[in-house]
Amino acid sequence: MVNVKYIARKYNYRNEEIDASIMRLLEYVRVSPITESMIAESYSSGAPDTEDMIQSLSAKSIGASCVITRDPKGFGLATVPVLSPKEFLESCR
């Protein structure tokens, strides 16, 4: 959610609007934890993008059905399906 707020601020949304939107979003999504072991596994995995690998491991730990990203390149070793926002929205229809 920190990234959501960061990006929204770049587009000049007000904090109140962002916070209200994040609270609505939390009704539909689950925020997964990141642990030390996930970070260590990511760095030892040989993944091209350790940050994306950490996100993948975190998603897997809660049984997430997918990871939604605008940049799927770093998720080459992901064991959770990786979808673009458009693909995700189309799958909801």
GIHUZI-V479818 format. One record per residue. N is the residue number from 1. SS is DSSP state (alpha for helix, beta for strand, coil for the rest). PHI is phi in radians with two decimals (NA if undefined). Layout:
BEGIN
n=N ss=SS phi=PHI
n=N ss=SS phi=PHI
END
This chain:
BEGIN
n=1 ss=coil phi=NA
n=2 ss=alpha phi=-1.07
n=3 ss=alpha phi=-1.15
n=4 ss=alpha phi=-1.03
n=5 ss=alpha phi=-1.14
n=6 ss=alpha phi=-1.01
n=7 ss=alpha phi=-1.17
n=8 ss=alpha phi=-1.07
n=9 ss=alpha phi=-1.11
n=10 ss=alpha phi=-1.11
n=11 ss=coil phi=-1.70
n=12 ss=coil phi=1.14
n=13 ss=coil phi=-1.31
n=14 ss=coil phi=-1.33
n=15 ss=alpha phi=-0.95
n=16 ss=alpha phi=-1.08
n=17 ss=alpha phi=-1.14
n=18 ss=alpha phi=-1.10
n=19 ss=alpha phi=-1.06
n=20 ss=alpha phi=-1.12
n=21 ss=alpha phi=-1.16
n=22 ss=alpha phi=-1.12
n=23 ss=alpha phi=-1.10
n=24 ss=alpha phi=-1.15
n=25 ss=alpha phi=-1.05
n=26 ss=coil phi=-1.14
n=27 ss=coil phi=-1.28
n=28 ss=coil phi=-2.04
n=29 ss=coil phi=-2.14
n=30 ss=coil phi=-2.03
n=31 ss=coil phi=-1.55
n=32 ss=coil phi=-1.67
n=33 ss=coil phi=-1.35
n=34 ss=coil phi=-2.13
n=35 ss=coil phi=-1.99
n=36 ss=alpha phi=-1.02
n=37 ss=alpha phi=-1.15
n=38 ss=alpha phi=-1.15
n=39 ss=alpha phi=-1.11
n=40 ss=alpha phi=-1.10
n=41 ss=alpha phi=-1.09
n=42 ss=alpha phi=-1.07
n=43 ss=alpha phi=-1.21
n=44 ss=alpha phi=-1.67
n=45 ss=coil phi=-1.39
n=46 ss=coil phi=1.40
n=47 ss=coil phi=-1.11
n=48 ss=coil phi=-1.17
n=49 ss=coil phi=-2.37
n=50 ss=alpha phi=-1.12
n=51 ss=alpha phi=-1.09
n=52 ss=alpha phi=-1.15
n=53 ss=alpha phi=-1.15
n=54 ss=alpha phi=-1.05
n=55 ss=alpha phi=-1.09
n=56 ss=alpha phi=-1.10
n=57 ss=alpha phi=-1.12
n=58 ss=alpha phi=-1.12
n=59 ss=alpha phi=-1.07
n=60 ss=alpha phi=-1.08
n=61 ss=alpha phi=-1.11
n=62 ss=coil phi=-1.85
n=63 ss=coil phi=1.27
n=64 ss=coil phi=-1.06
n=65 ss=coil phi=-1.36
n=66 ss=coil phi=-2.95
n=67 ss=beta phi=-1.99
n=68 ss=beta phi=-1.88
n=69 ss=coil phi=-2.61
n=70 ss=coil phi=-1.51
n=71 ss=coil phi=-2.31
n=72 ss=alpha phi=-1.33
n=73 ss=alpha phi=-0.99
n=74 ss=alpha phi=-1.42
n=75 ss=alpha phi=-1.80
n=76 ss=coil phi=-1.04
n=77 ss=coil phi=-1.75
n=78 ss=coil phi=-1.14
n=79 ss=coil phi=-1.78
n=80 ss=coil phi=-1.85
n=81 ss=coil phi=-0.94
n=82 ss=beta phi=-2.00
n=83 ss=beta phi=-2.17
n=84 ss=coil phi=-1.33
n=85 ss=alpha phi=-0.97
n=86 ss=alpha phi=-1.11
n=87 ss=alpha phi=-1.07
n=88 ss=alpha phi=-1.09
n=89 ss=alpha phi=-1.09
n=90 ss=alpha phi=-1.15
n=91 ss=alpha phi=-1.26
n=92 ss=coil phi=-1.48
n=93 ss=coil phi=-1.29
END
